[in-house]
Amino acid sequence: MRQDTGGEWTVTFNMTDDVIDELTAMISAYQTARASDLNTWFQVTVPDMDDAFFVVAQPPLVLPMPEMGQNELLTIELTFTISDYKGMSAKVVPSLG
């Protein structure tokens, strides 16, 4: 993935029911956080690297309709508005307990 640190960040997801549920939950959590003047952070990890990229961004408020082509993988592109690019830092590894 090639990305710059400009004002927009486009991320492509494979469109499945599970992904739609997760994206809808993310948008809902963003709206709840925004009502309390909180930011939404994203950690972008790269396999086999100790550090990750950290970005404060706003997701779209609705999911866009994907482009549908015959015999093509169904994907959905979300454009996030970058509020603050923090750069690289140590990965945050979630605990599963």
N, C-alpha and C positions, 0 to 999 in steps of 0.2 A: 504494500500500500504506500503510495507517495502522497504526502500531505504537507502543506505549508501551514504556518501558524497565523494565517489571516483571520478575517472575521467570520468565515463560514467553514464548517467541517462536515463533509458529506460521508456518510457511512452506509454501506450496502449490506443488507441482511437477507439471508434465504427466508422466503416467506412460508411459514408453517403456522399452524394453530398455536403451538407452544411459543413461538417467537412473537406472534401478535399479542398473546397474553402478557408476555414479559415487557414488550414495548408499551402496551397500554398501562401496565402497572407502573412503569418508569414515568410516563407522562403524568399519571395521577399523583405519584410521589413528588414530582417536580412542582406541580400546582399547589400541593399542600405546603411544601417547603417555601415556595415563593410568597405565599400568603403570610408567612412568618418572617419574611426578609432573610431567608436562608438560601444558600447557593447549592447547586447540584454539581458535584465533582465526578469526573470520569478518570479511571485509571486504565491506561492502554498498555497492556503487557506484551512483551515479545518473548517467545519461548527461549529458554536457556540464557536469559539475561537477568542479572540481579536487580537492575533498575527498571522503572516503568515511566511512561510519560503521564503527566497529570494536567488535566484541563478542566476549567470551570466553564460550563456551557449550558445553553438553554435548548431543550429539544423542541420540535414543533408541537403544537397543541393538538393536532389531529394527525392520524396516519395517512399518508398519501396513497392514492391508488397506484398499483404497480403497472408498468408497461407489460402487456401480455403478447407474447409471440408464440407462434406454433412450434411445439417441440423444444421450447426454451425453459431453462430453470426460472421459476417464478421468484423474483427478488423485489425488495422494497428499499428505496433510498430515502434516508432521513437526513435532512440538512439541519445541523445544530448551529446555533449562533454562539461563537466563542466570546465569553466575557473576560476570561483571563487565562492565558497559557502559562502554566507554572514551570514547565520543563521536566527534566528527569530527576527522579529521586528513588530511594529504595522502595521496592514493591511492598504493598500491603497484602499480606496473605490472610484471607479470611479463615477464621476457625470454624470447624464443622462440629461444634459441640454444643 
